[in-house]
Amino acid sequence: MTVSPFQIHEAMHVYNRLSKLKPSSLFEKEHAGPQDVVQISSEAKKRQVLDQAQNEDKEKIRQAK
C-alpha cells in the first residue's frame, strides 16, 4: 500500500488542528440550536389535526365498549 504526500499532509493538518483544542471541547456540541428545520404546509397541518382527532375519537369509542 502506498501513501501519497497529500494523505500525509492531510493527516498532519488534522493532527495539528485537533492538538490545539481542549480535550473537553471535543465532546461539546457544535450547535446550540436545532440542526434540522422542517416546515409543514397548512394543508399538512390540517391533515395532521384531522388524523389526530380521528385517532382520539377511535380511542374514546374503544374505551367506552
VENSUL-V561895 format. One record per residue. N is the residue number from 1. SS is DSSP state (H for helix, E for strand, C for the rest). PSI is psi in whole degrees, 0 to 359 (none if undefined). D_FIRST is the distance of its C-alpha to the first C-alpha in Angstrom with 2 decimals. Layout:
<<N SS PSI D_FIRST> <N SS PSI D_FIRST>>
This chain:
<<1 C 133 0.00> <2 C 147 3.77> <3 C 123 6.71> <4 C 157 9.87> <5 H 329 13.25> <6 H 317 14.60> <7 H 321 12.51> <8 H 316 13.57> <9 H 316 17.07> <10 H 319 17.33> <11 H 319 16.44> <12 H 321 19.01> <13 H 315 21.46> <14 H 316 21.38> <15 H 314 21.77> <16 H 322 24.65> <17 H 316 26.32> <18 H 331 26.26> <19 H 340 27.38> <20 C 344 30.53> <21 C 152 31.59> <22 C 143 33.86> <23 H 325 32.42> <24 H 332 35.33> <25 H 343 34.67> <26 H 333 31.28> <27 C 352 33.24> <28 C 153 36.00> <29 C 145 36.25> <30 C 325 35.57> <31 C 135 38.50> <32 C 330 41.94> <33 C 183 43.19> <34 C 144 42.24> <35 C 325 38.94> <36 C 136 40.09> <37 C 127 43.47> <38 C 130 45.16> <39 C 127 48.36> <40 C 133 50.67> <41 C 165 53.26> <42 H 326 56.92> <43 H 318 57.02> <44 H 321 54.18> <45 H 317 55.96> <46 H 314 59.17> <47 H 321 57.56> <48 H 317 55.88> <49 H 317 59.29> <50 H 318 61.01> <51 H 319 58.45> <52 H 317 58.76> <53 H 319 62.58> <54 H 317 62.51> <55 H 322 60.36> <56 H 320 62.70> <57 H 317 65.70> <58 H 320 64.27> <59 H 321 63.61> <60 H 320 67.20> <61 H 319 68.59> <62 H 321 66.60> <63 H 332 67.87> <64 H 334 71.45> <65 C none 71.54>>
